[in-house]
Structures are given as structure tokens and as C-alpha cells.
Amino acid sequence: MDSLNGTSMTNDTTEIAHDNTLEHPVLHFTPEGFMHGLHAFIALAMLLGLPGNILVVLVHRRITTPTATDWVVFYLALSR
């Protein structure tokens, strides 16, 4: 039996290949309410962050002589 994906490399049909997927061991000890709260926090951060980044880009377009710091903030807003 191939140890990477559990498939048989031979024509032996008596051996059953089982899918042994690895799971993160800490996931079993994490409360379900915490995971829901974490997902809600990430969703809220994305919902608040996207309009903020759009505002940074719009303000940067109006700057007549942007400094190096302005460019750094602009590119950080684009990368998120």
C-alpha cells in the first residue's frame, strides 16, 4: 500500500484502501462558539476594511505631490 495517499500499488483486491486525512489536533479542543466568534470577527474586519481601503485610494488620487509615506500607505491599501 502506498503510504502517501492510501492507494494500493498492486492488483491485490483483498486489501482495502482507507483515506487517512490529517486533521489539525487543536481543532478538537477549540470550542464551537469560539470558532463562530472568530469567523464573525474576520467577516466584520473585512466589511470595515474594504471601504476604508477604498477611501485611502480615493484620497490618494487627490494628493498633488504625494510623499514616500503616502505611497507606502497607498500600496498597503491596495495589497489588502
N, C-alpha and C positions, 0 to 999 in steps of 0.2 A: 504494500500500500504506500502511495506517495504521501510523505509526511506534511507537505505544504498545504494541499487542498483536499486531502482525504479520498482521492480517487485511486482506483486500482490500476496498476500498470500492466497487470497480467489478464488473461482471459478467465480467471477463476471466478465463477459466478456465485460460489458459496459465501464469499466474503462480502459483507455489506459495508458500503462506504457511508460514513456519517459526516455531516457538515459540522465541524468543530469551530465555530466562530468565537473569537476572543471578545470578551466584554470588559469594559473598564471596571476594576474591582471596587472603586469608591462609589460607583453609581448605585450599588445595592444599599449603601449606608446613608445616602442622601435622601432626606425626607421629600415627599412628593410636593408638599406645599412650598418648600424652598425652591424647587425647580420651576414651579409656576410663577413664583415671585421673581426669579431670575429672568425668565422669559418676558415677563411684563416689564421689568426694568430695562432690558435690552430693547424692547419694542418702543418704550417711551423715549429712550435716548435717541433712537433712530428718528422717531417722529419729530422730536425737538431739534435734532442736529441738522437734518436736511434743510429746513427753512433757514436756519442760521447760516449754513454754508452758502446757500443761495444769496442771502443778504450780503455776505462778505464779498462774493464775486461781483454783485451789482455795485457795491460801494467802490470796489477796486477799479471798476471801469470809469468812475467819475474822477478819480485822482489824476491831477495833471502831471505831476512829477513824482512817481512812486519811488520810495526808498527801498533799500535791500530788505528791510524788515517788512515792508508792505508786500514785497514779492514772496517772502517766506510764508506770511500769513495766507496770501492768495493761493499758493501751491498746496498748503496744508488743507485749505478748504476744498480744493479740487480733489485731493487724494482721499478724502474721507467718504 
